[in-house]
Amino acid sequence: MFKGSFTALITPFDKGEIVLKTYERLIQRQIDEGTEGLVPCGTTGETPTFSEAEHLALVECAVKTAAGQIPVLAGAGSNSTAKTIELAKKIEKLGADGLLIVTPYYNKPPQEALFNHYKAIHDATDIPILLYNVPGRTGIDMTAETVARLAELPRIVGIKDATNDLTRPVKTRLLIGERDFCQMSGEDATVVAFLAQGGHGCVSVSSNVAPKMCADLHKAWRAKDFATVSKLRDILQPLHAAMFCETNPGPCKYAMSLMGLCSAEMRQPLWEISDKSKHTVKDALIKTGLL
């Protein structure tokens, strides 16, 4: 089961082109600082702007760089069931450890259609699948009841929950029962509360910037070292807030540029963050002791 601090990797660009050498270096930094899993090609990676070739190249790079040291949970979702299956099969062949599949955006399928969408992907592949529910991005919310139905399928092993509804992990766990099903938060700022409600980890934006502190928080939680958990929660809170002062991953990339890790460049339609937001990000890095 996936657990702990997984990093929703940013994608480095230079003049519009993906820089794989920088990507490798960022992944190695994640591994060196204790991150417990990698998520290439998610929301934070600006995946909607990728060609299929770029998408596969990033997953391949992540798999090869991780080299089995930590799991690679690759984004593969789209708003087309057929396209998702096609991409998922190719990612499976590259050796990813699992797929992160977002609910179909824009189409807004009802719950029965959502169930059938995920079942079709499950039945067409032989790789673990993590559901991804992020209503603020997709315009659709997958209910806990639908999640529980999907959890009965053998290779649907968990969910990334970015609803910021802290009743969800409890409700989902009670509906699923004793089955082994991991619940990963998609909201950095409420991760400790999510863990307390029965969650198992977080797919994090902030861990791009502060991988060791994010990983240490989860390890402390599992060790029941709640004094360390509380300390790290409070240190990281300004960073979590700053990472969403504008649309992700703009603030995250700007923070990483200040730290000399990569360029702040994004692909359109995203654009450089405002001067006000830059000040917010820089101030958070100073408060967190990262700058």
C-alpha positions as CSV (number, residue, x, y, z in Angstrom):
1,M,0.0,0.0,0.0
2,F,1.2,3.5,-0.8
3,K,1.9,5.6,2.3
4,G,3.8,8.6,3.5
5,S,5.1,11.7,1.6
6,F,4.7,11.4,-2.2
7,T,5.9,14.4,-4.2
8,A,3.7,15.7,-7.0
9,L,6.6,16.5,-9.2
10,I,6.9,19.8,-11.1
11,T,8.1,19.7,-14.7
12,P,11.2,21.9,-15.4
13,F,11.1,23.9,-18.7
14,D,13.6,26.0,-20.6
15,K,12.2,28.1,-23.4
16,G,9.1,25.8,-23.6
17,E,11.1,22.6,-23.7
18,I,11.2,19.9,-20.9
19,V,14.6,19.6,-19.3
20,L,15.1,16.0,-18.4
21,K,18.5,16.5,-16.9
22,T,17.0,18.9,-14.4
23,Y,14.1,16.5,-13.8
24,E,16.6,13.7,-13.0
25,R,18.4,16.0,-10.5
26,L,15.1,17.0,-8.8
27,I,14.1,13.4,-8.5
28,Q,17.4,12.4,-7.0
29,R,17.1,15.2,-4.5
30,Q,13.7,13.8,-3.5
31,I,15.1,10.4,-3.0
32,D,18.1,11.7,-1.0
33,E,15.9,13.7,1.3
34,G,13.6,10.8,2.2
35,T,10.5,11.2,0.0
36,E,8.6,8.0,-0.1
37,G,7.1,8.1,-3.5
38,L,7.1,10.1,-6.8
39,V,4.1,11.4,-8.8
40,P,5.2,12.5,-12.3
41,C,2.6,13.9,-14.7
42,G,0.0,15.1,-12.2
43,T,-1.6,18.5,-11.8
44,T,1.5,20.0,-10.4
45,G,3.5,18.8,-13.4
46,E,1.3,20.8,-15.9
47,T,0.3,17.6,-17.6
48,P,-2.5,19.0,-19.7
49,T,0.1,20.9,-21.8
50,F,2.1,17.7,-22.7
51,S,2.2,15.8,-25.9
52,E,1.9,12.0,-25.3
53,A,5.6,11.7,-26.2
54,E,6.5,14.2,-23.5
55,H,4.3,12.5,-21.0
56,L,5.9,9.1,-21.6
57,A,9.4,10.5,-21.5
58,L,8.8,12.0,-18.1
59,V,7.4,8.8,-16.7
60,E,10.3,6.8,-18.1
61,C,12.8,9.3,-16.6
62,A,11.1,9.0,-13.2
63,V,11.1,5.2,-13.3
64,K,14.8,5.0,-14.4
65,T,16.0,7.6,-11.9
66,A,14.0,6.1,-9.0
67,A,15.4,2.6,-10.0
68,G,13.1,0.8,-7.6
69,Q,14.2,2.8,-4.6
70,I,10.8,4.4,-4.1
71,P,7.5,3.8,-6.0
72,V,6.5,5.9,-9.0
73,L,2.8,6.6,-9.2
74,A,2.3,8.1,-12.7
75,G,-0.5,10.4,-13.7
76,A,-2.5,8.9,-16.6
77,G,-6.0,10.4,-16.4
78,S,-7.9,12.3,-19.0
79,N,-11.6,13.1,-19.8
80,S,-11.6,10.2,-22.4
81,T,-11.9,6.7,-21.2
82,A,-10.3,5.3,-24.4
83,K,-7.4,7.8,-24.3
84,T,-6.8,7.0,-20.6
85,I,-6.6,3.3,-21.3
86,E,-4.2,3.8,-24.2
87,L,-1.9,5.9,-22.1
88,A,-2.2,3.7,-19.1
89,K,-1.1,0.7,-21.0
90,K,2.0,2.5,-22.3
91,I,2.9,3.7,-18.8
92,E,2.5,0.2,-17.5
93,K,5.0,-1.0,-20.0
94,L,7.5,1.6,-18.8
95,G,7.5,0.0,-15.3
96,A,5.6,2.5,-13.2
97,D,4.4,1.1,-9.8
98,G,0.9,2.5,-10.2
99,L,-1.4,4.9,-11.9
100,L,-3.0,8.1,-10.6
101,I,-6.2,8.6,-12.5
102,V,-8.2,11.8,-12.1
103,T,-11.9,12.0,-12.5
104,P,-12.9,13.0,-16.1
105,Y,-12.9,16.8,-16.1
106,Y,-15.3,18.9,-18.2
107,N,-17.6,16.0,-19.1
108,K,-19.0,15.9,-15.6
109,P,-20.1,12.2,-15.7
110,P,-22.6,11.1,-13.0
111,Q,-21.6,8.6,-10.4
112,E,-22.6,5.4,-12.3
113,A,-20.6,6.7,-15.3
114,L,-17.6,7.4,-13.1
115,F,-17.7,3.8,-11.8
116,N,-17.9,2.4,-15.3
117,H,-15.0,4.7,-16.4
118,Y,-12.7,3.4,-13.7
119,K,-13.8,-0.2,-14.1
120,A,-13.0,0.0,-17.8
121,I,-9.5,1.3,-17.1
122,H,-9.0,-1.3,-14.3
123,D,-10.1,-4.2,-16.6
124,A,-7.8,-3.1,-19.4
125,T,-4.6,-2.9,-17.3
126,D,-2.7,-5.0,-14.8
127,I,-1.3,-2.2,-12.6
128,P,-2.4,-0.7,-9.3
129,I,-4.7,2.3,-9.7
130,L,-5.1,5.2,-7.3
131,L,-8.3,7.2,-7.8
132,Y,-7.9,11.0,-7.8
133,N,-10.8,13.2,-6.7
134,V,-10.1,17.0,-7.1
135,P,-13.5,18.7,-7.6
136,G,-11.9,22.2,-7.6
137,R,-10.1,21.3,-10.8
138,T,-12.5,18.9,-12.5
139,G,-15.9,20.2,-11.7
140,I,-17.1,16.8,-10.4
141,D,-17.0,15.1,-7.0
142,M,-16.7,11.4,-6.7
143,T,-18.8,10.3,-3.7
144,A,-17.5,8.0,-0.9
145,E,-20.1,5.5,-2.0
146,T,-18.6,5.3,-5.5
147,V,-15.1,5.1,-4.0
148,A,-16.3,2.1,-1.9
149,R,-17.8,0.4,-4.9
150,L,-14.5,0.8,-6.8
151,A,-12.5,-0.4,-3.9
152,E,-14.0,-3.8,-4.4
153,L,-12.0,-4.1,-7.7
154,P,-8.7,-5.8,-6.9
155,R,-6.3,-3.3,-8.4
156,I,-8.0,-0.1,-7.3
157,V,-5.9,0.3,-4.2
158,G,-6.5,3.8,-3.0
159,I,-7.5,7.4,-3.5
160,K,-5.9,10.8,-3.6
161,D,-8.5,13.0,-1.9
162,A,-8.2,16.7,-2.7
163,T,-11.7,17.7,-1.5
164,N,-10.3,19.2,1.7
165,D,-13.3,17.5,3.4
166,L,-11.9,16.0,6.5
167,T,-15.0,13.8,7.1
168,R,-14.1,11.9,3.8
169,P,-11.4,9.6,5.1
170,V,-13.5,8.4,8.0
171,K,-16.6,7.9,5.8
172,T,-14.7,6.2,3.1
173,R,-13.0,3.8,5.6
174,L,-16.3,2.9,7.2
175,L,-17.9,2.2,3.9
176,I,-14.9,0.1,2.6
177,G,-14.5,-1.9,5.8
178,E,-11.5,-4.2,6.3
179,R,-10.2,-4.1,2.8
180,D,-6.6,-2.7,2.3
181,F,-7.2,0.7,0.8
182,C,-4.9,3.7,1.1
183,Q,-6.1,7.2,1.4
184,M,-3.7,10.0,0.4
185,S,-4.4,13.6,1.1
186,G,-4.1,16.1,-1.8
187,E,-4.1,19.1,0.5
188,D,-0.8,19.9,2.3
189,A,-2.2,22.3,4.8
190,T,-4.6,19.8,6.4
191,V,-2.4,16.7,6.2
192,V,-2.0,16.1,9.9
193,A,-5.8,16.3,10.4
194,F,-6.2,13.9,7.4
195,L,-3.8,11.4,9.0
196,A,-5.7,11.7,12.3
197,Q,-8.9,10.8,10.4
198,G,-7.5,7.6,9.1
199,G,-5.4,8.7,6.1
200,H,-2.1,7.1,5.1
201,G,-0.1,9.9,3.4
202,C,-0.1,12.9,1.1
203,V,0.6,13.6,-2.5
204,S,2.3,16.9,-1.8
205,V,3.1,20.1,-3.6
206,S,5.2,21.5,-0.8
207,S,7.5,18.5,-0.8
208,N,9.0,19.8,-4.1
209,V,10.4,22.6,-2.0
210,A,10.8,21.0,1.4
211,P,11.1,17.2,0.8
212,K,12.9,16.3,4.0
213,M,10.6,18.1,6.4
214,C,7.5,16.7,4.6
215,A,8.8,13.2,4.7
216,D,10.0,13.5,8.3
217,L,6.5,14.6,9.4
218,H,5.0,11.4,8.0
219,K,7.7,9.2,9.5
220,A,7.2,10.9,12.9
221,W,3.4,10.3,12.6
222,R,3.9,6.6,12.0
223,A,6.4,6.5,15.0
224,K,3.7,8.2,17.1
225,D,6.2,11.0,17.8
226,F,3.5,13.7,17.9
227,A,5.8,16.4,19.3
228,T,7.8,16.3,16.1
229,V,4.7,16.1,14.0
230,S,3.3,19.2,15.7
231,K,6.6,21.1,15.3
232,L,7.0,20.3,11.6
233,R,3.3,21.0,11.0
234,D,3.7,24.5,12.4
235,I,7.0,25.2,10.6
236,L,5.6,24.1,7.2
237,Q,2.3,25.9,7.5
238,P,3.5,29.2,6.0
239,L,5.0,27.3,3.1
240,H,1.7,25.3,2.5
241,A,-0.2,28.6,2.4
242,A,2.2,30.3,0.0
243,M,2.2,27.4,-2.4
244,F,-1.4,28.2,-3.2
245,C,-1.4,32.0,-3.1
246,E,-1.8,31.6,-6.9
247,T,-2.6,28.7,-9.2
248,N,-0.3,25.7,-8.6
249,P,2.5,25.2,-9.6
250,G,3.3,28.9,-10.1
251,P,4.3,29.6,-6.5
252,C,6.1,26.3,-6.1
253,K,8.2,26.8,-9.2
254,Y,9.0,30.4,-8.1
255,A,10.1,29.1,-4.7
256,M,12.3,26.5,-6.4
257,S,13.9,29.1,-8.6
258,L,14.8,31.2,-5.6
259,M,16.5,28.1,-4.1
260,G,18.4,27.6,-7.4
261,L,16.8,24.3,-8.2
262,C,15.1,25.1,-11.5
263,S,13.5,27.8,-13.6
264,A,10.2,29.2,-12.6
265,E,9.0,28.9,-16.2
266,M,5.5,27.5,-16.9
267,R,3.7,26.6,-20.0
268,Q,0.7,28.7,-21.2
269,P,-2.0,29.2,-20.3
270,L,-0.2,29.5,-16.9
271,W,2.1,32.5,-16.5
272,E,4.6,34.2,-14.1
273,I,3.1,34.9,-10.7
274,S,2.5,38.4,-9.5
275,D,5.0,40.5,-7.6
276,K,2.7,40.3,-4.6
277,S,2.8,36.5,-4.7
278,K,6.5,36.5,-5.2
279,H,6.9,38.4,-2.0
280,T,4.6,35.9,-0.2
281,V,6.6,33.0,-1.5
282,K,9.9,34.5,-0.5
283,D,8.7,35.4,2.9
284,A,7.4,31.8,3.4
285,L,10.8,30.4,2.4
286,I,12.5,32.6,5.0
287,K,10.1,31.7,7.7
288,T,10.5,28.0,7.0
289,G,14.3,28.3,7.0
290,L,14.7,27.3,3.4
291,L,16.2,30.7,2.3
